[in-house]
């Protein structure tokens, strides 16, 4: 047995790099990291069980066997926070639905690499976009059947959207009909639809090409809401981050405001919202308040992000300040996520999202006044588990 096989079979792996970034000394070994891999397997089986339990409508009892979740410790309520308050929450989830994707191949983010787009052209991306829009209808119908009234639609309905006009797509008429029907379904079911384009959107970039591509992408997102039959408003918010600091926050925010006023369509302006960051010395609610005063853009408050970039405000102060920036008659949206369940990953990737939500989601008494977008890897499974746990506790209170 050679030296490599001996190391591999002994349960140890060779270091990839030393602390200085070079290859380690010959023979340097370290224990393999089994914890994250083991946790991922546990999570995969847990989601499988969660989805099965959804179908059987036996939510609470189906989850008790999970190693890191029990009937007692899922939700621990402070004395001042009642189950009734939590049950008043309007919860939403993001993008694809795990159950529909697994069981029926229904999802809304079909795409292709650039090489495929260049080789197959508009005909190919048109078919992908139509399939995405048709599946959006199915997904909204599923939300209605499960009493979900808040949903973040994917920003990937149209692959490579910034490289063509929507009218150029061969299936454009069919796509318009599908999106119009989706809007009708959402309104009839009292579902609020929002959008959160990728972090590559940077309206305040120092690179003009990046600003141009960002505007093109955002205008497509706004156009989707137009095609769904929505009047421009922050009810269907398009949520973005400011982006980089570029050495000077104030100048960057001024550049953002200039782009906003001079280069965006009125429809997009009426839908755009900004979110506080999770990077220290980036944009806290304090910083975004100046942008709001210059543009009127409301602030989407992210509870998880605030702990990494709090600015000068407490969580409650930042939350209430962000709420105050929303127009009258429009419920503010907040984001709720938690650190990963795996202890090792909590240390190495504290900014990442957990698989499920454990709560409590404490909104300081504003539970009836805001919509809560859950950002978790288990998506609708996390929402249903948390919600049904609350209802179970309410029934047995």
C-alpha positions in Angstrom: 0.0 0.0 0.0 1.5 3.3 -1.0 1.7 6.4 1.2 -1.4 8.1 -0.2 -3.6 5.0 0.2 -2.3 4.6 3.8 -3.3 8.2 4.7 -6.7 7.9 3.0 -7.6 4.6 4.7 -6.4 5.9 8.1 -9.2 8.5 8.2 -6.9 11.5 7.7 -6.4 13.7 4.7 -3.4 15.7 3.5 -3.5 19.4 4.1 -4.3 21.3 0.9 -2.3 24.4 1.9 -0.4 25.6 4.9 -1.1 28.8 6.8 1.3 30.7 4.5 -0.6 29.5 1.4 2.1 27.1 0.2 2.0 23.3 0.2 2.5 21.8 3.6 5.5 19.8 4.7 5.6 16.2 3.5 3.5 14.0 5.7 1.5 16.8 7.3 -2.0 15.4 8.1 -5.2 16.6 9.8 -8.4 14.9 10.8 -11.1 14.8 8.1 -14.0 17.1 8.7 -16.9 14.8 9.0 -19.3 17.1 10.9 -20.5 19.2 8.0 -20.9 16.2 5.7 -22.8 14.3 8.3 -25.0 17.2 9.0 -25.7 17.6 5.3 -26.9 14.0 5.1 -29.0 14.5 8.2 -30.5 17.7 6.6 -31.2 15.8 3.3 -33.1 13.1 5.1 -34.8 15.7 7.2 -36.1 17.6 4.2 -37.3 14.3 2.6 -39.2 13.5 5.7 -40.5 17.1 5.9 -41.8 17.0 2.4 -43.5 13.6 2.9 -45.1 14.9 6.1 -46.5 17.9 4.2 -48.3 15.6 1.8 -49.8 13.7 4.7 -50.6 16.8 6.7 -49.1 15.4 9.8 -46.5 18.2 10.3 -45.8 18.2 14.1 -45.5 14.5 14.8 -43.5 13.9 11.7 -40.5 16.0 12.8 -40.0 14.7 16.3 -37.4 12.2 15.3 -34.9 14.8 14.0 -31.7 14.8 16.0 -31.3 18.6 16.2 -35.1 19.4 16.7 -37.5 18.4 19.3 -41.0 19.3 20.4 -39.6 21.2 23.3 -36.8 23.2 21.8 -38.1 24.3 18.4 -39.7 27.5 19.6 -38.8 29.0 23.0 -40.9 32.0 23.8 -39.8 34.9 26.0 -42.5 35.7 28.6 -43.4 38.9 26.8 -43.9 37.2 23.4 -47.1 35.2 23.1 -48.0 32.4 20.7 -51.0 34.5 19.6 -48.6 37.2 18.5 -46.6 34.7 16.5 -49.6 33.2 14.8 -50.5 36.7 13.5 -47.4 36.7 11.3 -47.7 36.8 7.5 -44.8 34.5 6.4 -43.3 34.0 3.0 -40.6 32.0 1.4 -38.3 32.5 -1.5 -38.1 31.3 -5.2 -38.4 27.6 -5.8 -40.7 25.2 -3.9 -38.8 22.1 -2.8 -41.8 19.8 -2.8 -43.0 20.8 -6.3 -39.5 20.6 -7.7 -38.9 17.1 -6.2 -42.2 15.5 -7.0 -43.4 17.3 -10.2 -40.3 18.9 -11.6 -42.1 22.3 -11.2 -39.6 25.2 -10.8 -39.1 28.7 -12.1 -35.4 29.1 -12.6 -34.5 27.2 -15.7 -31.5 28.7 -17.3 -28.5 27.9 -19.4 -24.8 28.8 -19.6 -23.7 31.5 -21.9 -22.2 29.1 -24.4 -25.6 27.4 -24.8 -27.3 30.7 -25.2 -24.9 31.8 -27.9 -25.3 28.4 -29.7 -29.1 28.0 -29.5 -30.1 31.6 -29.4 -33.4 33.2 -28.5 -35.5 30.2 -29.4 -34.0 28.2 -26.6 -34.2 30.8 -23.9 -37.7 31.6 -25.0 -38.8 28.0 -24.3 -37.1 28.1 -20.9 -38.8 31.4 -20.0 -42.2 30.1 -21.1 -41.7 26.9 -19.0 -40.7 29.1 -16.0 -43.7 31.3 -16.3 -46.1 28.4 -16.7 -44.7 26.8 -13.6 -45.1 30.1 -11.7 -48.8 29.6 -12.1 -48.6 26.1 -10.5 -46.5 27.4 -7.7 -48.9 30.3 -6.9 -51.8 27.8 -6.9 -49.8 25.6 -4.4 -49.2 28.6 -2.2 -52.9 29.4 -2.2 -53.8 25.8 -1.2 -51.4 26.0 1.7 -52.5 29.5 3.0 -49.3 31.3 2.0 -49.8 35.0 1.3 -46.2 36.2 0.7 -43.9 34.9 -1.9 -40.6 36.0 -3.4 -40.6 35.3 -7.1 -37.3 34.3 -8.8 -35.5 37.0 -10.7 -34.4 34.3 -13.2 -37.6 33.8 -15.2 -35.9 35.1 -18.3 -32.4 33.6 -18.8 -29.8 36.2 -20.0 -32.6 38.8 -19.9 -30.3 41.8 -20.3 -29.1 40.6 -23.7 -32.4 41.0 -25.6 -35.8 42.7 -25.6 -38.6 40.5 -24.3 -40.6 41.2 -27.5 -37.9 39.4 -29.5 -38.7 36.0 -27.9 -40.7 33.7 -30.2 -43.0 32.7 -27.4 -43.6 36.3 -26.2 -47.4 36.2 -26.6 -47.7 33.0 -24.7 -45.3 34.3 -22.0 -47.4 37.4 -21.6 -50.6 35.3 -21.2 -48.9 33.1 -18.6 -47.7 36.1 -16.6 -51.1 37.8 -16.8 -52.7 34.6 -15.5 -50.2 34.4 -12.7 -51.0 37.9 -11.6 -54.7 37.1 -11.6 -54.1 34.0 -9.5 -52.0 35.9 -7.0 -54.4 38.8 -6.6 -57.4 36.5 -6.3 -55.6 34.5 -3.6 -54.3 37.7 -1.8 -50.7 36.7 -2.4 -48.1 39.4 -2.3 -45.3 38.9 -4.8 -41.9 40.4 -4.4 -38.5 40.1 -6.1 -34.9 40.2 -5.1 -32.4 40.3 -8.0 -28.8 39.0 -7.4 -26.0 40.8 -5.6 -24.4 41.6 -9.0 -26.9 44.5 -9.3 -24.9 47.6 -8.4 -26.5 50.9 -9.3 -23.7 52.8 -7.6 -20.8 51.0 -9.2 -17.7 53.0 -10.3 -17.8 50.9 -13.5 -20.3 52.4 -16.0 -20.8 49.0 -17.7 -21.9 47.4 -14.5 -24.4 50.2 -13.9 -25.8 49.7 -17.5 -26.2 46.0 -17.1 -27.7 46.5 -13.6 -30.3 48.9 -15.0 -31.2 46.5 -17.9 -31.7 43.6 -15.4 -33.8 45.7 -13.0 -36.0 47.1 -15.8 -36.8 43.5 -16.9 -37.8 42.6 -13.3 -40.1 45.6 -13.2 -41.5 44.7 -16.6 -42.5 41.3 -15.3 -44.7 42.9 -12.7 -46.2 45.1 -15.4 -47.0 42.0 -17.5 -48.6 40.4 -14.4 -51.0 43.3 -14.3 -49.6 45.1 -11.2 -49.6 48.9 -10.9 -46.1 50.1 -9.9 -45.8 50.3 -6.1 -43.7 48.9 -3.3 -46.4 46.3 -2.7 -44.4 44.4 -5.3 -41.0 45.5 -4.1 -37.8 44.9 -6.1 -35.2 44.5 -3.4 -31.5 45.3 -3.9 -28.4 46.2 -2.0 -26.4 49.4 -2.6 -23.3 47.3 -3.3 -19.7 48.3 -2.6 -18.5 51.3 -0.6 -15.9 52.2 -3.3 -13.8 54.1 -0.7 -16.4 56.7 0.2 -20.0 55.9 1.4 -21.4 59.3 0.8 -20.1 59.6 -2.7 -21.4 56.1 -3.5 -24.8 56.9 -2.1 -24.9 60.2 -4.1 -24.0 58.2 -7.2 -26.8 55.7 -6.4 -29.3 58.6 -6.0 -28.2 60.2 -9.3 -28.7 56.9 -11.2 -32.1 56.5 -9.5 -33.3 59.9 -10.5 -31.9 60.2 -14.0 -31.8 56.7 -15.5 -34.5 54.5 -14.1 -38.1 54.3 -15.4 -40.9 55.6 -13.2 -42.3 52.0 -12.8 -39.0 50.8 -11.5 -38.5 53.7 -9.2 -42.0 53.0 -7.7 -40.9 49.4 -6.9 -37.3 49.7 -5.8 -36.3 49.0 -2.1 -32.9 48.7 -0.5 -31.7 46.3 2.2 -29.2 46.7 5.0 -26.0 44.7 4.6 -24.3 41.9 6.6 -20.7 43.1 6.1 -19.1 45.3 8.8 -18.5 48.9 7.6 -20.9 48.4 4.8 -24.5 49.9 4.7 -26.4 49.8 7.9 -29.9 51.3 8.4 -28.2 54.5 9.5 -26.5 54.8 6.1 -29.5 53.9 4.1 -31.6 56.5 5.8 -29.7 59.2 3.9 -30.5 57.4 0.7 -34.1 57.2 1.6 -34.2 61.0 2.3 -32.6 61.6 -1.2 -34.8 59.2 -3.2 -37.8 58.0 -1.1 -36.6 54.4 -1.4 -38.0 52.3 1.5 -35.6 50.2 3.6 -36.1 46.4 3.9 -34.8 45.5 7.3 -32.9 42.2 7.6 -32.7 41.0 11.2 -29.8 38.6 10.6 -27.7 41.2 8.7 -28.1 43.8 11.4 -26.0 41.8 13.9 -23.0 42.1 11.6 -23.5 45.7 10.5 -25.5 47.5 13.2 -24.3 51.0 12.7 -25.3 53.2 15.7 -28.8 51.7 16.2 -30.1 48.8 18.3 -32.0 46.1 16.5 -35.3 47.6 17.7 -34.3 51.1 16.7 -33.1 50.0 13.2 -36.3 47.9 12.7 -38.6 50.8 13.6 -36.6 53.2 11.5 -36.7 51.0 8.5 -40.5 50.5 8.9 -41.0 54.3 9.0 -39.5 54.6 5.5 -42.3 52.7 3.8 -45.2 54.5 2.1 -48.6 54.8 3.7 -50.8 51.9 2.9 -47.9 49.5 2.1 -47.0 46.9 4.6 -43.2 46.9 5.2 -41.3 43.7 4.4 -38.6 42.4 6.7 -36.2 39.4 6.2 -35.8 36.8 8.8 -33.0 34.2 8.8 -30.8 32.5 11.3 -27.3 31.1 11.6 -26.6 27.5 10.3 -27.6 24.7 12.6 -24.1 23.0 12.3 -21.9 24.4 15.1 -18.8 24.2 12.9 -20.5 26.2 10.1 -21.7 28.7 12.6 -18.1 29.5 13.4 -16.8 29.5 9.8 -19.9 30.9 8.0 -22.0 32.8 10.5 -23.5 34.9 7.7 -25.0 31.9 6.0 -28.7 30.9 6.4 -30.0 28.0 8.5 -31.9 25.2 6.9 -35.0 25.7 9.1 -36.3 28.5 11.3 -36.4 28.0 15.1 -37.5 31.5 16.2 -39.2 33.1 17.9 -39.6 35.8 15.3 -39.8 38.8 17.6 -41.2 41.9 15.9 -41.5 44.0 19.0 -45.3 44.0 18.9 -45.6 44.8 15.1 -46.6 41.3 14.1 -49.8 42.6 12.5 -48.1 45.4 10.6 -45.3 43.8 8.6 -44.7 40.9 6.2 -41.9 38.5 7.1 -39.9 36.8 4.3 -38.2 33.7 5.6 -34.8 33.1 4.1 -33.8 29.5 4.8 -32.6 26.6 2.7 -35.6 24.5 3.4 -37.9 27.2 1.9 -41.6 26.3 2.1 -40.8 23.3 4.4 -39.3 25.7 6.9 -42.3 28.0 6.7 -44.9 25.2 7.1 -43.0 23.6 10.0 -42.6 26.9 11.9 -46.2 27.9 11.3 -47.8 24.6 12.1 -45.7 24.4 15.2 -47.2 27.7 16.3 -50.7 26.5 15.6 -50.0 23.3 17.6 -48.8 25.3 20.6 -51.8 27.6 20.3 -54.2 24.6 20.3 -52.6 23.2 23.4 -52.0 26.5 25.3 
